């Protein structure tokens, strides 16, 4: 069974939602504005860092984002929240791109390159661990000013997370496992630090009040111990066993923290109504290259 960090997080939220999305193949017909925004911002950052790493030149991030966001809006149906629209999200993205070059310089990070001179950005990793295959895409593998190897994941949340989130994040644990599995191939000894770089998508104020979009100063955490990595893998083994045996119950939890509030397939789960959803046969992406 192939598992991605995002799929395992969906299973943590609600096994039945995981079944409807990853096993039965249901998805929302309209793309979430937050998902589209995150994808466009990741692509913009990648293009900027590739040029910076290869030539030392800073490209115009704001122009890159503007073009990519315009293309994304014209190529798909996007679902926005009550207080957000496409123009507002464009303004947020432009302002974050305006701030990113300085935030990156302040981070002290430098993107690593492979033997072919390719920057290690959006790095696809597939790791076989017993009965499961862990599949992921790493945002950036870097080196800090102390010469330490750093795994970075870019986030575009509406509010900043706490340091404890980076310390406990399953996603960062998976990335560490993935990088360590090919450390020799990459010519590195180990991973030293992990961290999120968060670009907070507050609305741009039209009155001069409020903070607006901003980038959280980078704060790195130590890597996981062998025990912590094994505990994470054990959780994935249990998840694979549950899926294999069809143990995927609903998990609504309490009203104040119910995953149903943000679930794309909630109406299908609760009333059998699949309006607004499309279904396709779920297929795992093929492994592009063995490690």
C-alpha positions as CSV (number, residue, x, y, z in Angstrom):
1,X,0.0,0.0,0.0
2,X,1.3,3.4,-0.9
3,X,0.7,6.2,1.6
4,X,1.5,9.9,1.4
5,X,1.8,12.2,4.5
6,X,-1.3,14.1,3.4
7,X,-3.3,10.8,3.1
8,X,-2.3,9.7,6.5
9,X,-3.4,13.0,8.0
10,X,-6.8,12.6,6.3
11,X,-7.0,9.2,7.9
12,X,-6.2,10.7,11.3
13,X,-9.0,13.3,10.8
14,X,-11.6,10.8,9.7
15,X,-11.1,7.2,8.3
16,X,-14.4,7.4,6.5
17,X,-13.5,10.6,4.7
18,X,-10.2,8.9,3.7
19,X,-12.2,6.0,2.3
20,X,-14.5,8.3,0.3
21,X,-11.6,10.3,-1.1
22,X,-8.7,7.9,-1.5
23,X,-10.4,4.6,-1.9
24,X,-13.7,5.5,-3.6
25,X,-12.2,8.4,-5.5
26,X,-14.7,11.2,-4.7
27,X,-13.5,14.8,-4.9
28,X,-15.0,18.2,-5.0
29,X,-15.8,19.4,-8.5
30,X,-14.7,22.9,-7.6
31,X,-11.2,23.4,-6.3
32,X,-10.7,24.9,-2.9
33,X,-9.3,28.5,-3.1
34,X,-6.8,27.7,-0.3
35,X,-5.5,24.6,-2.2
36,X,-5.2,26.5,-5.4
37,X,-3.5,29.4,-3.7
38,X,-1.0,27.1,-2.0
39,X,-0.2,25.3,-5.2
40,X,0.4,28.6,-7.1
41,X,2.5,30.0,-4.3
42,X,4.6,26.8,-4.1
43,X,5.2,27.0,-7.9
44,X,6.1,30.7,-7.7
45,X,8.6,30.1,-4.8
46,X,10.1,27.1,-6.7
47,X,10.7,29.2,-9.9
48,X,12.2,32.0,-7.8
49,X,14.5,29.8,-5.9
50,X,15.6,27.9,-9.0
51,X,16.7,31.1,-10.6
52,X,18.4,32.4,-7.4
53,X,20.2,29.1,-6.9
54,X,21.4,28.7,-10.4
55,X,22.4,32.3,-11.3
56,X,22.3,34.3,-8.0
57,X,19.7,36.6,-9.6
58,X,16.3,37.5,-8.0
59,X,13.4,37.1,-10.5
60,X,10.2,39.1,-10.2
61,X,8.2,37.0,-7.8
62,X,5.1,39.3,-8.0
63,X,4.9,39.0,-11.8
64,X,5.4,35.2,-11.6
65,X,2.6,34.8,-9.1
66,X,0.3,37.2,-11.0
67,X,0.7,35.1,-14.2
68,X,0.3,31.8,-12.5
69,X,-2.8,32.9,-10.4
70,X,-4.4,34.3,-13.5
71,X,-3.9,31.0,-15.3
72,X,-5.2,29.0,-12.4
73,X,-8.4,31.1,-12.2
74,X,-9.1,30.8,-15.9
75,X,-8.5,27.0,-16.1
76,X,-10.7,25.7,-13.3
77,X,-13.7,26.4,-11.1
78,X,-12.5,27.7,-7.7
79,X,-14.7,27.8,-4.6
80,X,-14.1,30.8,-2.3
81,X,-15.1,31.5,1.3
82,X,-17.7,34.0,2.3
83,X,-15.1,36.9,2.8
84,X,-12.7,36.1,0.0
85,X,-12.6,36.2,-3.8
86,X,-10.1,35.8,-6.5
87,X,-9.0,39.4,-6.6
88,X,-8.5,39.5,-2.8
89,X,-6.4,36.3,-2.9
90,X,-4.3,37.8,-5.8
91,X,-3.6,40.9,-3.6
92,X,-2.5,38.6,-0.7
93,X,-0.2,36.6,-3.0
94,X,1.4,39.7,-4.5
95,X,2.2,41.1,-1.0
96,X,3.6,37.8,0.2
97,X,5.8,37.6,-2.9
98,X,7.0,41.2,-2.2
99,X,8.1,40.1,1.3
100,X,9.6,36.7,0.4
101,X,13.0,37.7,-0.9
102,X,13.9,39.5,2.3
103,X,12.4,36.6,4.4
104,X,14.5,34.1,2.5
105,X,17.7,36.2,2.9
106,X,17.0,36.5,6.7
107,X,16.6,32.7,6.9
108,X,20.2,32.1,6.1
109,X,19.3,29.2,3.9
110,X,20.7,28.0,0.7
111,X,19.1,25.4,-1.6
112,X,21.2,22.4,-2.2
113,X,21.9,21.1,-5.7
114,X,22.4,17.5,-6.9
115,X,25.3,16.2,-9.0
116,X,23.6,17.5,-12.2
117,X,23.3,21.0,-10.8
118,X,19.5,20.7,-10.2
119,X,18.2,22.5,-7.2
120,X,16.6,20.1,-4.7
121,X,13.2,21.7,-4.7
122,X,9.8,19.8,-5.0
123,X,11.8,16.6,-4.6
124,X,9.8,13.5,-5.1
125,X,10.7,10.6,-2.8
126,X,9.4,7.1,-2.6
127,X,10.5,4.9,0.3
128,X,9.7,1.2,0.8
129,X,9.2,0.4,4.4
130,X,8.0,-3.2,5.0
131,X,4.4,-3.6,3.8
132,X,4.0,0.1,2.9
133,X,5.5,2.5,0.4
134,X,5.8,6.1,1.7
135,X,5.4,8.6,-1.1
136,X,6.0,12.3,-0.7
137,X,7.2,15.6,-2.3
138,X,9.7,17.6,-0.3
139,X,9.5,21.4,-0.8
140,X,13.2,22.3,-0.2
141,X,16.4,20.6,1.0
142,X,18.7,23.3,2.2
143,X,21.8,24.2,4.1
144,X,21.9,26.9,6.8
145,X,24.8,29.3,7.7
146,X,26.2,26.7,10.2
147,X,26.5,24.1,7.4
148,X,23.6,22.0,8.7
149,X,21.2,20.2,6.4
150,X,17.7,21.5,6.7
151,X,14.3,20.2,5.5
152,X,11.9,23.1,4.8
153,X,8.2,22.9,4.0
154,X,6.4,26.0,2.8
155,X,2.9,26.7,4.2
156,X,0.2,29.2,3.4
157,X,-2.1,29.1,6.4
158,X,-4.5,31.8,7.6
159,X,-2.8,31.9,11.0
160,X,0.7,30.9,12.3
161,X,1.3,27.5,14.0
162,X,3.2,27.0,17.2
163,X,6.7,25.6,17.6
164,X,5.1,22.5,19.1
165,X,3.5,21.8,15.7
166,X,6.9,21.6,14.0
167,X,8.2,19.4,16.8
168,X,5.3,16.9,16.5
169,X,4.4,17.2,12.8
170,X,4.1,13.8,11.0
171,X,4.7,15.5,7.7
172,X,8.2,16.6,8.8
173,X,8.9,13.2,10.2
174,X,8.0,11.6,6.9
175,X,10.3,14.1,5.1
176,X,13.2,13.3,7.4
177,X,12.7,9.6,6.7
178,X,12.6,10.2,3.0
179,X,15.7,12.3,2.8
180,X,17.7,9.9,5.0
181,X,16.7,7.0,2.8
182,X,18.7,8.6,-0.1
183,X,21.3,10.6,2.0
184,X,24.2,8.7,0.5
185,X,22.9,9.4,-3.0
186,X,22.6,13.1,-2.2
187,X,26.1,13.2,-0.8
188,X,25.0,14.2,2.7
189,X,25.6,12.5,6.1
190,X,22.4,13.3,7.9
191,X,19.5,15.8,8.3
192,X,20.1,18.3,11.2
193,X,17.1,20.5,11.3
194,X,13.4,20.6,10.2
195,X,11.0,23.5,9.9
196,X,8.0,25.2,8.3
197,X,8.3,28.5,6.5
198,X,4.8,30.0,6.9
199,X,3.4,32.7,4.6
200,X,0.2,34.0,6.4
201,X,-2.5,34.9,4.0
202,X,-4.3,37.6,5.9
203,X,-6.4,39.9,3.7
204,X,-4.7,43.1,2.5
205,X,-6.3,45.9,4.5
206,X,-8.0,48.7,2.6
207,X,-8.2,50.9,5.7
208,X,-4.7,50.7,6.9
209,X,-5.8,48.6,9.9
210,X,-4.7,45.1,10.7
211,X,-1.5,43.4,10.0
212,X,-2.2,42.1,6.5
213,X,-0.2,39.2,4.9
214,X,3.2,38.4,6.5
215,X,5.9,35.8,6.6
216,X,6.7,34.2,10.0
217,X,10.4,34.3,10.9
218,X,11.9,30.9,10.3
219,X,12.3,28.8,13.5
220,X,13.9,25.3,13.1
221,X,13.5,22.3,15.3
222,X,15.7,19.2,15.9
223,X,15.3,16.1,13.9
224,X,13.3,13.0,15.1
225,X,14.9,10.3,17.1
226,X,15.0,6.7,15.9
227,X,12.2,5.9,18.4
228,X,10.0,8.7,17.0
229,X,10.6,7.6,13.4
230,X,9.7,4.1,14.3
231,X,6.5,5.2,16.1
232,X,5.4,7.1,13.0
233,X,6.0,4.1,10.7
234,X,4.2,1.8,13.1
235,X,1.2,4.2,12.9
236,X,1.3,3.9,9.1
237,X,1.4,0.0,9.3
238,X,-1.7,0.1,11.5
239,X,-3.4,2.5,9.1
240,X,-2.6,0.2,6.1
241,X,-4.0,-2.8,8.1
242,X,-7.2,-0.9,8.9
243,X,-7.7,0.1,5.2
244,X,-7.0,-3.4,4.0
245,X,-9.6,-4.8,6.4
246,X,-12.2,-2.1,5.7
247,X,-11.9,-0.5,9.1
248,X,-12.7,3.1,8.2
249,X,-15.4,4.4,10.5
250,X,-16.7,8.0,10.8
251,X,-14.9,10.2,13.2
252,X,-17.0,13.4,13.8
253,X,-15.5,14.1,17.3
254,X,-16.9,17.1,19.3
255,X,-18.6,20.0,17.7
256,X,-15.8,22.5,18.4
257,X,-13.2,20.4,16.6
258,X,-15.1,18.3,14.2
259,X,-13.4,17.5,10.9
260,X,-16.8,17.6,9.2
261,X,-16.7,21.4,9.1
262,X,-14.0,21.4,6.4
263,X,-14.7,18.0,4.8
264,X,-15.2,18.1,1.0
265,X,-17.3,14.9,1.1
266,X,-19.4,15.7,4.2
267,X,-22.7,15.9,2.4
268,X,-22.1,12.5,0.8
269,X,-21.2,11.0,4.1
270,X,-24.1,12.5,6.0
271,X,-26.9,12.3,3.5
272,X,-25.7,10.4,0.4
273,X,-25.8,13.5,-1.7
274,X,-23.0,13.6,-4.2
275,X,-23.9,16.9,-5.8
276,X,-20.8,19.0,-6.4
277,X,-18.6,15.9,-6.3
278,X,-17.0,13.9,-9.1
279,X,-15.8,10.4,-8.9
280,X,-12.9,8.6,-10.7
281,X,-11.3,5.3,-10.2
282,X,-8.6,5.9,-7.5
283,X,-5.2,4.9,-8.8
284,X,-1.8,5.3,-7.1
285,X,0.7,7.3,-9.1
286,X,3.4,5.0,-10.5
287,X,6.9,5.2,-9.0
288,X,8.9,7.3,-11.4
289,X,12.3,6.0,-10.4
290,X,13.5,3.4,-7.9
291,X,15.8,4.7,-5.1
